[in-house]
Each structure stands twice: as structure tokens, then as C-alpha cells.
Amino acid sequence: MIFGRIKPLDAILATAEKKSLVRTLGPVQLTLLGVGAIIGTGIFVLTAAAAQKAGPGMMWSFMIAGAVCAFAALCYSELASMVPVSGSAYTYTYAVVGELLAWMVGWALILEYAVAASAVSVGWSGYFMGLMKSITGLELPQALSAGPVWTMNGLIPHADFSHGFINIPAIVIALAVTALLVVGTTESARVNAVLVAIKVTALTAFVALTLPALDSGNFSPFAPNGWFGPAGTSGMGIVGAAASIFFAYVGFDAVSTAAEETKNPQRNVPIGLIGSLAICTIFYLFVAAGAIGAIGAQPVLGPDGSVVAPGSAGFAAACATAVHANDLVCSNEALAHVLRAINWNVVGNALGLAANLALPSVILMMMFGQTRIFFVMARDGLLPEKLASIHPRFKTPHVVTIVTGIFVAIAAALLPVGQLADISNSGTLFAFFMVSIAVMVLRVRDPRRARPFRTPALWLIAPAAAIGCMFLFFNLPVDAQMVLPVWGGLGLLLYFLYGYRKSHVAQGIVETHEQDSGIPPQPVPPMPGAPTPGGRDA
């Protein structure tokens, strides 16, 4: 029975020992990787969209999304410290609730990371084109700097090439990040540390310059679209904005995918997860307060006075008018625009440059997470095992990294940034929901197993995380909600055509089994490559 195919925790550790990645990352590097993945997209790309949905109420949106992520991070920390291998939510689900749901989680994570990497590549392209124009006065033709606009005619997608043909800068940055990841994890982390320093410096300068200019009147009305948006709208209001900007927090999930490449993961993974999330949440709130207080963040209305969603035709028409041209919600460079509006032009241009330098670190971490999910699924036989090949020199999963990079580059070249964040969130929220369930099931099923990190108040935190994920999912726009079942259906088809027959668990290829002799488990689960007492598997 497919629901009975559970890969024991000791078998997962033994599999990692057989074909493992090199452990190079310490707690500081891991925290910086998390900060690099989290800070960037939400601040540099989604701030304007959140303001259009919620107005100044996006302050609450950041807190709601951050709270749900904090609950999920605590659940992740317990499982990641117990199972210090690659795979994130996929691996945890495999160990607790079985292969079929594990496949669905892994498939959803592929949707999360690939779409996110493509979305940020397109966002970087926009910043790059704006900076190049402001410095040199040169710009690429629209046909070469933007992809087509896609619309649905029933179930058939239709491309409108009048907006653009192919996004060349997005291709370049996606392939550059792919090459960096092929070279090696350590090299990627070092480059990322520099980019994180640039981002933190830029955002600190933004906060220092905008908070003194804060005008409390700009916070009123605080929630122009209410909590859930006006009747007849989808994904609007404070909660709708929270569901969208959840995308900006998911980088902490990528930290757990690096567990197999982390020194002392039982200690360092929880530090990286919770530390990076706490740092980024504080930055988000201060930056949002500075942007709102300095110039305001009221949403624009459509030509007929109706509430319009960011990226819609009505929104574009409103932003094209002179009265709204300088509004925060209409800016493609939200933070740089705020600084220029309060007469810090040079710093505003410098912040735009920082965004160009910083966003690649977000792309890097999204692709890093994607390749590690692919790697471990291939290592389990659910995908062709050739994908799990390790480069003899660089010691990285180069095959799956190259495949992922090509996919991300193609998607970034041909698709607009539009609602990609919402689409990515649908897969993310499903994966986080499954982690919240898995940690509770494992507490009941295997209460004696050593837990280097224990989720505090589990029976409050884990249900809150699960309910929070469901709540945000059902407040995404309807089209984004529908992506998950469609993508999941394609995943199920692939699973039953290949993974169902080829998985190692199905073929009985399990390196070690849970102890059933009544001997208590070892105090700490063995790390891959470490000897176990008495020569037995713990």
C-alpha cells in the first residue's frame, strides 16, 4: 500500500551516509543564507503590491505572515535537528506519513522554489533595466527586456507579444546563479554573505533616513480595503496582502534544505532558521513603517472608482495617470522611489544599485533549495538517479543544478512577474502545512527518539501553524489557489508512471531499519558518516 510506504528515520540517515554532500556550513553562514533568501523579494519587489492590497495596513500583513512562518519555523527546527539531511519538508513527510504524501510535498516544493526563482529573476531584470537607463541613458528594446503577457482562453493559454518577446536580462542572471551553484556551496555562501551585507546596509540607511520624516497622518486610513477586501474581490485587504507577502518569508525553508551540508546540524539548523526569520521580520516592519510614514501608501482606484488588484488592467490604467504617477503603489522601485521623494536622490540611486546586487542572493537560495529537493528525491529513486550525481571536483549535484537553472531561465524569459509570488505561495503553504502535521504525528509515534531541538508548546504551536497555512491559502487569489491541484495532478501522474515502481522503498532498498528490539534509542541520532555505539544503527 502506498500509504504504508514510510522510510524510517534511521534509513534516511543511512541513505545520506551512502551518498552524502560535504558539510561546510556553520551557524553564521547558515543564518546569512536564510537572511539572503528572505530579505529581498518582499522588500524590494512586493512592498508596492502589498500597499495596493492593504494600504498602511500592510504592517499587520507583515506581522500575520511572520507569525505563521514563526510557528512553522519552530516545527521545522525540531524535524531538521532530528533528520539532518537534505530534503526539507519532503524528507520529514517521507519519514512520518508516507511516500505518496512525501512525493506531493516534494512536488509542491518544486513549484515553490522554481517559480520563486523565476519571479525574482524577472524582478531583478526590472531593477537592472531601470539602473542602466538612469546611469547610461541606454535601454534594451521592450521586446528583449520583457516576456509576453499570458491570458487564458478557457483552458488554453494565449500569449500577447505586444508587451514583450523575451526577457534577456532575466536569462542572464538565472544562468549566472546556476554557474555559481555548480562551482560549490562554500563559494555560493561566501558570495551570498557579501550580498547580505549590502542589503542590510541599504535597508539600515533607508530606515535611518525615512523614520525622521515620518508623518503620522500618512497612516490614515489605516485599512482602506479592510481585512479581507471589498465584496467581490479576491486576495485583497490586510489578510490578502499577508497571503501574498508570505512569499517574502519562505527563505527560512531553504535553510533546512542545507542541513546535510551543515556542520553540527542538530545545533546550527535551529539557529539558522529562527535567527534569520527574527532578523528579517524586524527589518520588514521598520522598512514598511518608514515607507508608509514618509510618503504614504494608499491604494489607487480604477477609472470607475472600484478597488483594483496590483497588476490588473485597471491598476495599470490608474497608475498611468499623472495624479498617481508618483504613488508608492505604482512604483517598480518602491524603496528607491521613497528616498527620492524625500530629497535623498543620491541615496535612492545607491539603494537601487543595492537591489541590483542583492536580488541575485534570493535567486541563489531559491535555486539552492530547488536543487537539494530534486537531489534527495532522485536519491530515493522517485526521480531518475542520474539527477543525484555528484560532480567529482566541485562535490555538488551538478546535473540537477543545471536542469533547474535551464528551467528557471526559460520561465523567467517568457513569463511576467505578475502573480508568480501568489502561485509560489500555494505550494509553499501546502508544504508547511504537512510539516506541522508531521511533527505532531512523530511526537505520538516515536516519543522516545532524541530531539536536539524540541518545539515549545507543540500542541499549541503546530496546530496554529497548520491552521495559519490553511487560512492564508484560502485568502490567495482564486487563480493562485487553483494552481496547486492542477500542479498536483501532474505530479501524481508522474509518480504513478515512474516513482511508484522505481522508489527504493517500493523495491525494498532500505539500508537500515528502526530498532524493534526494545533497546532505547541513542541520545542523539547519528550524523551521516559517524560511527554508532556497538556498530549498530541507532
C-alpha positions in Angstrom: 0.0 0.0 0.0 1.4 3.4 -1.0 0.2 5.0 2.3 2.2 2.3 4.2 5.5 3.2 2.4 7.3 5.1 5.2 11.0 5.4 5.1 12.3 5.1 8.7 14.4 7.9 10.1 17.4 5.6 10.5 17.1 4.5 6.9 17.1 8.2 5.8 20.3 8.8 7.7 21.9 5.7 6.3 21.0 6.8 2.7 22.6 10.1 3.3 25.7 8.4 4.6 25.9 6.3 1.4 25.7 9.3 -0.9 26.2 12.5 1.1 27.1 16.1 0.5 30.1 17.8 2.1 29.4 19.6 5.4 30.9 23.1 5.1 28.3 25.5 6.6 28.4 26.9 10.2 25.7 28.7 12.2 26.7 32.2 10.9 26.9 31.1 7.3 23.5 29.3 7.7 21.9 32.4 9.2 23.3 34.5 6.5 21.9 32.1 3.9 18.5 32.5 5.5 18.7 36.3 5.6 19.9 36.2 2.0 16.8 34.2 0.9 14.3 36.2 3.0 15.3 39.8 2.7 15.0 41.0 -0.9 11.8 39.8 -2.6 9.3 41.2 -0.1 11.1 44.5 0.5 12.4 45.3 -3.0 9.7 43.8 -5.1 6.4 43.2 -3.2 6.2 46.3 -1.0 4.2 48.2 -3.6 1.8 45.3 -4.3 1.2 44.8 -0.5 0.4 48.5 -0.2 -2.1 48.3 -3.1 -3.9 45.4 -1.4 -3.8 46.7 2.2 -2.6 50.3 2.3 -0.8 51.1 5.6 -2.5 48.0 7.0 0.3 46.1 5.3 2.1 46.5 8.7 -0.4 43.9 10.1 0.1 41.8 6.9 3.8 41.5 7.6 3.1 40.5 11.2 0.5 37.9 10.2 2.7 36.3 7.6 5.7 36.5 10.0 3.7 34.8 12.8 2.6 31.9 10.7 6.2 31.5 9.5 7.5 31.6 13.1 5.2 28.8 14.1 6.2 26.8 11.0 9.9 27.5 11.7 9.6 26.0 15.2 8.1 22.9 13.7 10.9 22.8 11.1 13.6 23.2 13.7 12.5 20.1 15.6 12.4 17.9 12.5 15.5 19.4 10.9 17.6 18.7 14.0 16.3 15.1 14.2 16.8 14.5 10.5 19.9 16.5 9.5 19.8 15.6 5.7 18.7 17.3 2.6 15.1 17.3 1.6 13.3 19.7 4.0 9.6 19.1 4.2 9.8 16.2 1.7 12.1 14.2 3.9 10.2 14.8 7.1 6.9 13.8 5.4 8.5 10.6 4.0 9.6 9.6 7.5 6.3 10.2 9.1 3.2 10.0 6.9 4.5 8.0 3.9 5.7 8.1 0.3 2.7 9.4 -1.6 2.2 12.5 0.5 6.0 13.0 0.6 6.0 13.0 -3.2 3.2 15.6 -3.2 5.1 17.8 -0.8 8.3 17.5 -2.8 6.4 18.3 -6.0 4.9 21.3 -4.3 8.3 22.5 -3.1 9.5 22.3 -6.7 6.6 24.6 -7.6 7.6 26.9 -4.7 11.3 27.2 -5.5 11.3 27.2 -9.3 8.5 29.8 -9.6 10.1 31.9 -6.9 13.5 31.9 -8.6 11.9 32.8 -11.9 9.9 35.6 -10.3 12.9 37.2 -8.6 14.9 36.9 -11.8 12.2 38.9 -13.6 12.2 41.4 -10.7 15.9 41.8 -10.9 15.6 42.4 -14.6 13.3 45.4 -14.0 15.7 46.9 -11.5 18.7 46.3 -13.8 17.0 48.0 -16.7 16.0 51.0 -14.6 19.5 51.4 -13.3 21.1 51.1 -16.7 18.7 53.7 -18.1 19.4 56.2 -15.2 23.2 55.9 -15.4 23.8 55.5 -19.2 20.5 56.6 -20.8 20.5 53.3 -22.7 17.9 50.6 -22.6 17.1 47.4 -24.3 14.0 47.3 -26.6 10.9 46.2 -24.8 10.8 43.1 -27.0 14.1 42.0 -25.4 13.6 43.0 -21.8 10.1 41.6 -21.1 8.3 38.4 -21.8 4.8 38.2 -23.4 1.6 38.6 -21.4 -0.3 35.4 -21.0 -4.0 35.1 -20.8 -6.3 32.1 -20.6 -8.9 31.3 -23.2 -10.7 28.6 -21.4 -8.0 26.1 -20.5 -5.8 27.2 -23.4 -3.0 29.8 -22.7 -2.7 32.7 -25.1 0.4 34.8 -25.5 0.3 38.5 -26.3 3.7 39.5 -27.7 2.8 43.2 -28.0 4.2 43.7 -24.4 7.4 41.9 -25.0 9.0 38.8 -26.6 11.8 37.5 -24.3 13.5 38.8 -21.1 17.2 38.6 -21.8 18.5 40.1 -18.5 16.4 37.6 -16.6 18.0 34.7 -18.6 21.5 36.1 -17.9 21.0 36.3 -14.1 19.4 32.9 -13.8 22.2 31.2 -15.7 24.9 33.1 -13.8 23.4 31.9 -10.5 23.3 28.4 -11.9 27.0 28.5 -12.7 27.8 29.7 -9.2 25.9 26.9 -7.6 27.6 24.3 -9.8 31.0 25.6 -8.6 30.2 24.9 -5.0 28.2 25.5 -1.8 31.0 27.2 0.1 31.7 29.6 -2.8 28.0 30.4 -3.0 27.8 31.1 0.7 30.8 33.5 0.6 29.3 35.5 -2.3 25.9 35.4 -0.5 27.5 36.8 2.7 28.8 39.9 0.7 25.3 40.4 -0.8 23.6 40.1 2.5 25.9 42.8 3.9 25.0 45.1 1.1 21.3 44.5 1.6 21.4 45.1 5.4 23.4 48.3 4.9 21.0 49.6 2.3 17.9 48.8 4.4 19.5 50.3 7.5 20.2 53.5 5.6 16.6 53.5 4.4 15.2 53.2 7.9 17.6 55.9 9.3 16.5 58.4 6.6 12.8 57.7 6.5 11.8 57.4 10.1 12.7 61.0 10.9 10.5 62.1 8.0 7.6 60.0 9.3 4.2 61.7 9.2 1.5 60.0 11.3 -1.2 61.3 9.0 0.1 59.0 6.3 -1.2 56.0 8.3 -4.8 57.1 7.9 -7.0 55.5 6.8 -5.0 52.5 8.0 -7.0 49.7 6.3 -8.7 51.2 3.3 -9.6 47.8 1.9 -10.5 46.2 5.2 -9.2 42.9 6.5 -10.5 40.8 3.6 -11.1 43.3 0.8 -14.4 44.6 -0.5 -17.1 42.1 -1.5 -16.5 40.5 -4.9 -12.7 40.9 -4.7 -10.2 38.1 -4.3 -6.9 38.2 -2.4 -7.3 41.8 -1.3 -7.3 43.5 2.2 -4.8 43.0 5.0 -5.2 39.2 5.0 -4.9 39.0 1.2 -1.7 41.0 1.4 -0.4 38.7 4.1 -1.1 35.7 1.9 0.9 37.4 -0.9 3.9 38.7 1.1 4.2 35.2 2.7 6.4 34.7 -0.3 8.9 37.1 1.2 9.4 34.9 4.3 9.9 31.5 2.7 13.6 31.7 2.5 13.9 30.2 6.0 12.7 26.9 4.5 15.7 26.9 2.2 17.9 26.8 5.4 16.5 23.4 6.3 17.4 22.1 2.9 21.0 22.8 3.7 21.0 20.6 6.7 23.1 17.9 5.1 25.8 20.4 4.3 25.8 21.9 7.8 28.4 21.3 10.5 26.7 20.2 13.8 23.2 20.4 12.2 21.4 19.5 15.5 22.6 22.8 16.9 23.1 25.0 13.9 20.0 24.4 11.8 17.6 25.7 14.5 19.9 28.7 15.0 19.8 29.4 11.2 16.1 29.0 10.9 14.9 31.1 13.8 17.7 33.6 13.8 17.2 34.5 10.1 13.5 34.8 10.5 13.7 37.1 13.5 16.2 39.4 11.9 14.2 39.7 8.7 10.9 40.3 10.4 12.3 43.2 12.3 13.7 44.7 9.1 10.4 44.3 7.3 8.4 46.2 10.0 10.9 49.1 10.2 11.2 49.4 6.5 7.4 49.3 6.0 6.9 51.9 8.7 9.5 54.2 7.1 7.9 53.8 3.6 4.4 54.5 4.8 5.3 57.3 7.1 7.5 59.1 4.6 5.1 59.3 1.6 2.0 57.3 2.4 0.8 54.0 0.9 -2.8 54.4 0.0 -4.1 52.2 -2.8 -5.2 53.6 -6.1 -8.7 53.0 -7.5 -9.7 52.0 -11.0 -11.1 54.5 -13.5 -14.6 53.6 -12.3 -13.7 54.1 -8.7 -13.5 50.4 -7.9 -10.9 48.5 -5.9 -8.3 47.0 -8.3 -5.7 44.3 -7.8 -2.0 45.1 -8.4 -1.0 44.0 -11.9 -4.6 44.2 -13.3 -5.6 46.3 -16.3 -7.5 48.7 -14.0 -4.4 49.2 -11.8 -2.2 49.9 -14.8 -4.7 52.5 -16.1 -4.8 54.3 -12.8 -1.0 54.4 -12.4 -0.7 55.8 -15.9 -2.5 59.0 -14.9 -0.5 62.0 -13.7 -2.2 62.1 -10.3 -1.0 58.7 -9.3 2.3 58.5 -11.2 4.4 59.2 -8.0 2.4 57.0 -5.7 4.2 54.3 -3.8 1.9 51.6 -5.1 2.7 52.4 -8.7 6.5 52.3 -8.3 8.7 49.5 -9.7 11.5 50.6 -7.4 9.5 51.2 -4.2 12.2 52.0 -1.7 14.4 54.0 -4.0 11.3 55.9 -5.0 10.6 56.8 -1.4 14.1 58.2 -0.8 14.0 60.3 -4.0 10.6 61.6 -2.9 12.0 62.9 0.3 15.0 64.5 -1.5 17.6 61.8 -0.9 18.3 61.3 -4.6 21.8 60.0 -4.3 21.0 57.6 -1.6 17.9 56.5 -3.5 20.0 55.7 -6.6 22.5 53.8 -4.3 19.7 51.8 -2.9 18.5 50.9 -6.4 22.1 49.7 -7.1 22.0 47.7 -3.8 18.8 46.0 -5.0 20.5 45.0 -8.3 23.3 43.5 -6.2 21.1 41.9 -3.6 18.3 40.2 -5.5 20.7 37.6 -7.0 21.2 36.2 -3.5 17.5 35.5 -3.3 17.6 33.7 -6.7 20.6 31.8 -5.4 18.8 30.5 -2.3 15.6 29.6 -4.2 17.6 27.6 -6.7 19.8 26.1 -3.9 16.6 24.8 -2.2 15.2 23.5 -5.6 18.3 21.5 -6.5 18.5 19.9 -3.0 14.9 18.8 -3.2 15.5 17.3 -6.6 18.7 15.7 -5.3 17.1 13.9 -2.4 14.1 12.8 -4.4 16.4 11.3 -7.0 18.5 9.7 -4.3 15.3 7.9 -3.1 14.5 6.6 -6.5 11.4 8.7 -7.1 13.2 10.6 -9.9 15.9 9.2 -12.2 19.0 8.6 -10.0 21.2 10.3 -12.6 19.9 13.6 -11.2 21.7 12.8 -7.9 25.1 12.6 -9.5 27.8 14.5 -7.5 30.5 16.4 -9.5 33.9 14.8 -9.0 35.6 18.1 -8.5 33.1 20.6 -7.1 31.2 18.0 -4.9 27.8 19.5 -5.9 24.8 17.9 -7.5 25.7 19.5 -10.8 23.2 17.6 -13.1 20.1 18.6 -11.2 21.5 22.2 -10.7 21.9 22.6 -14.5 18.5 21.2 -15.2 16.9 23.5 -12.7 18.8 26.5 -14.0 17.6 25.9 -17.5 14.0 25.6 -16.4 14.2 28.8 -14.3 15.8 30.7 -17.1 13.1 29.7 -19.6 10.3 30.6 -17.2 11.9 33.9 -16.4 12.4 34.7 -20.1 8.8 34.0 -21.1 6.6 34.8 -18.1 5.8 38.1 -16.3 6.4 38.6 -12.6 2.7 39.4 -12.1 1.1 36.8 -9.8 4.1 34.4 -9.7 4.5 35.1 -5.9 0.9 34.0 -5.3 1.4 30.9 -7.4 4.6 30.0 -5.5 2.8 30.5 -2.2 0.2 27.8 -3.0 3.0 25.2 -3.0 4.8 26.7 0.0 1.7 26.7 2.2 0.9 23.1 1.4 4.4 22.0 2.3 4.4 24.0 5.6 1.0 22.5 6.5 2.4 19.0 6.1 5.4 19.8 8.3 3.1 21.0 11.0 1.2 17.7 10.8 4.4 15.6 10.6 5.9 17.0 13.8 2.8 16.1 15.8 2.5 12.6 14.3 6.1 11.9 15.1 5.7 13.0 18.7 3.0 10.4 19.1 4.5 7.7 17.0 8.1 7.9 18.3 8.1 9.8 21.6 11.4 8.4 22.9 13.5 9.5 19.9 16.1 12.1 20.9 15.1 15.6 19.9 18.1 18.0 20.0 15.6 20.8 19.5 12.0 20.4 20.8 9.2 22.7 19.6 8.0 24.5 22.7 4.2 24.2 23.5 4.0 21.8 20.5 0.2 21.2 20.8 -0.4 24.9 20.5 2.4 25.9 18.0 1.9 23.1 15.5 -1.9 23.4 15.2 -1.5 27.2 14.9 1.0 26.7 12.1 -1.3 24.3 10.2 -4.4 26.4 10.7 -2.4 29.6 9.7 -1.2 28.0 6.5 -4.7 26.9 5.5 -6.1 30.4 6.4 -3.5 32.1 4.2 -4.0 29.6 1.3 -7.7 30.3 1.1 -7.0 34.1 1.1 -4.9 33.8 -2.0 -6.4 34.9 -5.3 -8.6 32.1 -6.7 -6.4 31.5 -9.8 -3.4 31.0 -7.5 -5.3 28.6 -5.3 -6.2 26.5 -8.4 -2.6 26.1 -9.4 -1.9 23.7 -6.6 -4.5 21.0 -7.6 -3.5 21.3 -11.3 0.2 21.0 -10.5 -0.5 18.2 -8.0 -2.5 16.3 -10.6 0.5 16.4 -13.0 2.7 15.3 -10.1 0.5 12.3 -9.3 0.6 11.2 -13.0 4.4 11.3 -13.0 4.5 9.5 -9.6 2.4 6.6 -10.8 4.2 6.3 -14.1 7.7 6.3 -12.6 8.2 6.8 -8.9 5.6 4.3 -7.7 7.6 1.5 -9.3 11.1 2.9 -9.1 11.3 4.1 -5.5 13.8 2.4 -3.2 11.3 1.8 -0.5 9.0 0.0 -3.0 11.9 -2.2 -4.1 12.9 -2.9 -0.5 16.2 -1.0 -0.8 16.4 0.3 2.7 19.9 0.5 4.2 18.7 0.2 7.9 15.5 -0.2 9.8 14.1 1.2 13.0 15.0 -0.7 16.1 12.3 -3.1 17.2 14.2 -5.0 19.9 13.1 -2.8 22.8 16.6 -1.2 23.1 16.2 2.5 23.8 17.4 4.8 21.0 20.7 6.6 21.2 20.7 10.0 22.9 21.4 11.8 19.6 20.6 10.5 16.1 23.9 9.6 14.4 25.2 12.1 11.8 26.0 10.6 8.4 29.5 9.2 8.5 29.7 8.9 12.3 30.2 5.5 13.9 27.4 4.2 16.2 28.0 2.5 19.5 28.4 -1.2 19.2 28.4 -1.0 15.5 24.6 -0.9 15.4 22.3 1.6 13.6 20.6 3.9 16.1 
